[in-house]
Amino acid sequence: MSVSIRLSRGGAKKRPYYRIVVADSRSSRDGKYLEQIGTYNPLLPKDSGERVKLNEDRARYWIGVGAQATDRVARFLDAAGVKERAARNNPKKAEPGEKAKERAEEKATKAAEAEEAKAAAAAAPVEEAVTEEAASEAPAEEATAEEAPADEAVAEEAPVEEAAAQEAPAEEAAAEEAGEEKAEG
């Protein structure tokens, strides 16, 4: 018979409470056990003394007899000074999975494209500033010639605004018709 020191779950749904028990390794998790040697309440704060209660004398006895502790119970035993636990090293623990890496790469490429767009936008005002300086140095005749295209651009924007103003009453009429249909229904 192989004996293990493990946790046996109790408590309500989403309110776990564990007993630290010595049981036959073949018995079910919450089933028959040989002896209860402590309790563990994960809902209490980590610095609370009531979180883990352990009968150290009985734990030493069962380890001396050959009982094997589970990983979680081994941590409790190590904290209590009953049994040293070898430190484990898992270098891949914090490494993200493949899909997370792909998402990070996509995000990085989008960020790089956005940076390039900002750089291009930042470069464009510098070029405009250079042309404005050249325009201020040019004779007055050329300055008036440059202002004329700006007036044309304003004239081109006006029809767009008028078209939007014409569409607005059509949308209001559609909304009123929908309201009448709801009132009839």
Wavefront OBJ file of the C-alpha trace (Angstrom):
o trace
v 0.000 0.000 0.000
v 1.443 3.378 -0.999
v 0.491 6.271 1.247
v 0.266 9.913 0.219
v -0.209 13.168 2.076
v -2.619 15.244 0.032
v -5.533 17.664 0.088
v -9.132 16.501 0.388
v -11.629 19.131 -0.778
v -14.616 20.180 1.246
v -16.694 23.331 1.523
v -19.324 24.724 -0.818
v -19.313 25.597 -4.494
v -16.732 28.347 -5.115
v -15.915 28.322 -1.373
v -13.197 25.652 -1.079
v -11.899 24.291 2.180
v -9.287 21.538 2.293
v -8.228 18.927 4.816
v -4.613 17.810 4.751
v -4.970 14.045 4.961
v -2.899 10.882 4.855
v -4.604 8.446 2.502
v -4.045 5.396 0.370
v -2.958 6.723 -3.032
v -5.599 4.537 -4.742
v -8.551 6.045 -2.851
v -10.583 8.907 -4.339
v -9.670 12.525 -3.650
v -12.445 13.201 -1.159
v -12.903 9.607 -0.115
v -11.639 7.453 2.712
v -8.423 8.558 4.448
v -6.232 7.183 7.214
v -5.733 10.364 9.244
v -6.347 14.097 9.018
v -3.179 16.011 9.915
v -4.228 19.580 9.118
v -6.424 22.043 7.244
v -5.993 24.618 4.472
v -8.377 27.511 3.826
v -7.361 29.335 0.607
v -9.969 32.075 1.153
v -8.046 33.545 4.071
v -5.244 36.076 3.461
v -1.773 34.652 2.860
v -0.367 36.191 6.024
v -3.094 34.678 8.216
v -2.017 31.988 10.677
v -5.380 30.248 10.245
v -4.786 29.680 6.499
v -2.721 26.503 7.002
v -2.909 24.466 10.187
v -0.655 21.425 10.361
v 0.107 18.828 13.023
v 3.869 18.739 12.462
v 4.530 15.703 14.671
v 2.088 13.512 12.735
v 3.428 14.848 9.409
v 6.997 13.872 10.438
v 5.784 10.411 11.459
v 4.035 9.738 8.145
v 7.001 11.028 6.123
v 9.264 8.768 8.193
v 7.005 5.798 7.396
v 7.336 6.584 3.668
v 4.323 8.721 2.769
v 4.797 10.887 -0.324
v 3.474 14.448 -0.200
v 1.822 16.096 -3.189
v 3.398 19.275 -4.545
v 1.022 21.646 -2.725
v 1.344 19.785 0.583
v 5.136 19.648 0.114
v 5.084 23.466 -0.016
v 3.180 23.552 3.278
v 5.612 21.075 4.854
v 8.574 23.129 3.642
v 7.077 26.331 5.069
v 6.516 24.567 8.417
v 10.100 23.258 8.405
v 9.033 19.601 8.400
v 10.591 18.563 5.085
v 12.873 20.388 2.650
v 11.450 20.730 -0.822
v 13.781 20.915 -3.785
v 13.301 24.151 -5.715
v 11.987 23.613 -9.208
v 13.000 25.611 -12.250
v 10.649 25.981 -15.207
v 12.163 28.522 -17.606
v 9.235 28.239 -20.033
v 6.633 29.067 -17.379
v 6.239 32.748 -18.276
v 6.738 32.272 -22.012
v 3.565 32.990 -24.013
v 2.019 30.391 -26.316
v 2.241 30.346 -30.120
v -0.996 32.238 -30.759
v -0.077 34.904 -28.221
v 3.284 35.334 -29.967
v 1.503 35.712 -33.337
v -0.842 38.346 -31.898
v 2.136 40.218 -30.433
v 3.888 40.196 -33.826
v 0.760 41.531 -35.564
v 0.429 44.247 -32.943
v 4.094 45.178 -33.385
v 3.725 45.469 -37.188
v 0.606 47.640 -36.798
v 2.456 49.841 -34.317
v 5.399 50.155 -36.722
v 3.014 51.151 -39.560
v 1.393 53.750 -37.304
v 4.830 55.141 -36.411
v 5.692 55.409 -40.123
v 2.412 57.199 -40.788
v 3.130 59.648 -37.949
v 6.626 60.220 -39.297
v 5.221 60.902 -42.769
v 2.607 63.255 -41.314
v 5.291 65.044 -39.306
v 7.456 65.400 -42.414
v 4.573 66.884 -44.471
v 4.114 70.030 -42.278
v 7.858 70.660 -42.473
v 7.621 70.694 -46.280
v 4.585 73.024 -46.111
v 6.515 75.369 -43.831
v 9.343 75.488 -46.362
v 6.895 76.361 -49.164
v 5.291 79.076 -46.979
v 8.709 80.632 -46.382
v 9.365 80.569 -50.118
v 5.954 82.142 -50.754
v 6.672 84.975 -48.322
v 9.895 85.727 -50.183
v 8.136 85.632 -53.588
v 6.744 88.859 -55.126
v 3.182 89.898 -54.266
v 1.854 88.796 -57.665
v 2.865 85.183 -57.057
v 1.406 85.282 -53.521
v -2.010 86.270 -54.895
v -1.733 83.457 -57.460
v -1.110 80.966 -54.635
v -4.080 82.261 -52.652
v -6.478 81.716 -55.558
v -6.211 77.873 -55.427
v -6.985 78.029 -51.686
v -10.195 79.937 -52.498
v -11.087 77.248 -55.045
v -10.578 74.546 -52.362
v -13.025 76.368 -50.067
v -15.503 76.569 -52.957
v -15.143 72.816 -53.530
v -15.904 72.054 -49.854
v -19.143 74.058 -49.888
v -21.047 71.697 -52.266
v -20.146 68.771 -49.983
v -21.689 70.583 -47.031
v -24.780 71.459 -49.073
v -25.207 67.822 -50.110
v -25.009 66.750 -46.466
v -27.612 69.377 -45.554
v -29.917 68.022 -48.289
v -29.540 64.454 -46.983
v -30.430 65.419 -43.409
v -34.124 66.273 -44.109
v -34.504 62.982 -45.990
v -33.212 61.100 -42.934
v -35.571 63.027 -40.644
v -38.540 62.185 -42.869
v -37.581 58.479 -42.789
v -37.348 58.619 -38.981
v -40.807 60.250 -38.762
v -42.298 57.540 -40.996
v -40.762 54.860 -38.798
v -42.246 56.557 -35.731
v -45.705 56.588 -37.342
v -45.415 52.881 -38.136
v -44.607 52.131 -34.497
v -47.575 54.217 -33.334
v -49.906 52.286 -35.691
v -48.582 48.897 -34.578
l 1 2 3 4 5 6 7 8 9 10 11 12 13 14 15 16 17 18 19 20 21 22 23 24 25 26 27 28 29 30 31 32 33 34 35 36 37 38 39 40 41 42 43 44 45 46 47 48 49 50 51 52 53 54 55 56 57 58 59 60 61 62 63 64 65 66 67 68 69 70 71 72 73 74 75 76 77 78 79 80 81 82 83 84 85 86 87 88 89 90 91 92 93 94 95 96 97 98 99 100 101 102 103 104 105 106 107 108 109 110 111 112 113 114 115 116 117 118 119 120 121 122 123 124 125 126 127 128 129 130 131 132 133 134 135 136 137 138 139 140 141 142 143 144 145 146 147 148 149 150 151 152 153 154 155 156 157 158 159 160 161 162 163 164 165 166 167 168 169 170 171 172 173 174 175 176 177 178 179 180 181 182 183 184 185
